[in-house]
Amino acid sequence: METTAMPSARSEHSLRSRIADQARRGLTLIEAAMVLAILALVVAGIMLFYTNANTSRNTTNALSQLASVQQTVRTLYGGQPSYEGVTAALIAGSRSLPAGMVSGTTLRHSFNSTIDIVAADGGGGSNSGFRVTFNNIPQEACIRMLSADLGRGVHSAGVGSTLRTQTTGLPHSLADATAACASTYNSVVWIFN
């Protein structure tokens, strides 16, 4: 019996020494490549999540900023017969918007581009409304912004010069918003009455 125990102990010792040798030797090139590939996938996943979360947050902030602009213009022009003369510079100078939106005489939105405001035809003739343009909006945000229901005060909305009115269907359906926001970056326009 003692003779059979000895080979078993020797083989166990041999297995331990092989494992120890491999541990001392380190990673092989294939093992290192696999570890790097897994790390790259994890980093890519984190970056994708961060980008999506950041776009979503900025879109929500941009819609809040649009509401602030709308409210500010209506408040400042509440006693006026029209919106004649309204500009982004005038609204920026009124100090009625959050400081983060104002850069000198320019208004900026959460995607760090400009907001334009001018008088427009809001369905009741010249200067009966005002036009707000958010420039350089990413495609994903453009789709969400056009398909958001902003209430009855919106006369028309769209991208660039292609606008839909309340009578042609606002807010845009998801399919219509996706078609309208075809570019990587878009100028989203609303005309309020």
N, C-alpha and C positions, 0 to 999 in steps of 0.2 A: 504494500500500500504506500509505503513511503516513496517508492520509485515513481509511482504515477502522480503523486502530489508535486514532485519536483518539476516535471516538464510543464505542468500547469502554471506554477509560480513563475517559471522562466518566461513562458509566453505572455503572461500578464505583465511581467516586468518589461518585456520587449515592446508590448503595445504601449505602455506608459512612456517608454523612452521615445518611441516614434511620435507620439502626440506632443511630447515636450519639444522634440526637435522641430516639428512643424510650427509650434507656437513661437519658438525662437527665430525661425526662418522668416516669419512675417507673411504678409499677403502676397499672393501671386498676382501677376498682371491681370489675369481674368477676374480675380476676386476684386481687385482695386477698381477695374472698369465697371463691374456690377455695382459696387458701392457708389461710385460717381454717377452712374445712370439713375439710381434710385434717388440720390440727393437732387439731381437735376429735375426729376419729376416732382419731387416735393416742393422745390423752389418755384417751379412753373405753376403748380397748383396754388401756392400762396400768392404769387403775383397776379394770377387770374382772379382770384377771390378779391384781392385788394383793389384791382382795377374796377371790377364790377361794383363793389361796395362804394368806391369813391365816385363813380359815375352816378350811382343811385342817390347818394347824398347830395351831390352837386345839382342834380335834377330837382330834387325836393327843395333845395335852397333857391334855385332859379325860379321855381313856381311861386315861392314865398316872396321873392323879390319882385316878380311881376305883379303880385297882389299889392305890394307896397307902392309900386309905381302907379298903379291904377288908382289906388286910394288917395295918394298924394296929389295927383293931377286933378282928380274930382274935387278934392277939398280946396285946392288953390283956385280952381276955376268955377267953384260952386255958384257964385253970384254973377258970373259973366254970361253974356248971351251966346258965346261960342268959345271954341278952344283956339281961336286965332292967336298966333304968336307963341304957342307952347313949344318949347325945345328942351332937349336934354340938359343943355347948359343952364337954362332958366330953372329947371327942377333941381339940378345939382346945387345951384346957388341959394335955393330956398331953405336949405338945411333941414328938410323934412324927411329925408331918407336916412337909413342907417349909414354911419360914417364909412363902413367897409364898402359901400356901393359907390361912393363919391371919390373921384380922383381929379382934383382941380375943378374944371368945368365939364368933366366927362363922367358919365355913369358907367359902371362896370357890373357885370353879373358874375355868378359863381364859377363860370367856366373861363373867367379872366379875359373877357372880351367886352366890347362896347355895347351899350344900349342906346338906341336912337329913339327920339320922341318928336313927332311933328303933328300938326293939325291935319285932319283928314275928313272925308265924307263918311260920317257914321250912320248913313241911311236917311239923314234929314237935310242933306245939302252940304255945301262947302263949309268946312270947319265945324260941322256939327258933332264931330268926334275927334279922337286922337289915335294916332298910329304908334305902336310900340314895337320896335324891332330888336331882337336879341341876336347879335351877330356871332358867327362861328360856333354854333351849337353842334356837338357831336351827334352823329346819326341816331344812336340809341336814345339819347336825351331828347332829340327832336321828336321822335315818335311818341315818347311819353308825354311831352309837352303839348303836342297837337291833339292827342287823344284825351287830354284832361278836360273835364267839364268845368268851365270857368263861370258859368251862370249866364243869365240873360243880358248882361251888360256888354257882351261881346257881339259886335256886328259881323265881323268876319275874321278869319284866321287862315294861315297857310305858310308856305315857304316862298320867299322871294316875292314875285309879283303874282303868283298863282294862289288866289285866296278863295275860300268858300265862305258863304254867308249863312246866317241863321236859316234862311229859306232853303238853301241847298244842303243843309245838314251839318250842324255843329253839335258837339265836338266831332272831329274826324273819327271815323271807324279805325280800328287798328290796321286794316288792309289799306285804307286810303292814306293814313299817316305814314305807313311804311313806304308807299309809292311816292308820296310827296317828299319824304326825307331821303331821297336816293343818293345824295352826295355824302361824302365822309363828314363834311362840316356844312351846316346850313344856316341861313338867316331866317329865323322864325318870326312871323309877323302877326300881330293882333291889331284889329281896329275896334276900339271901344266907343260906344255911343253914350 
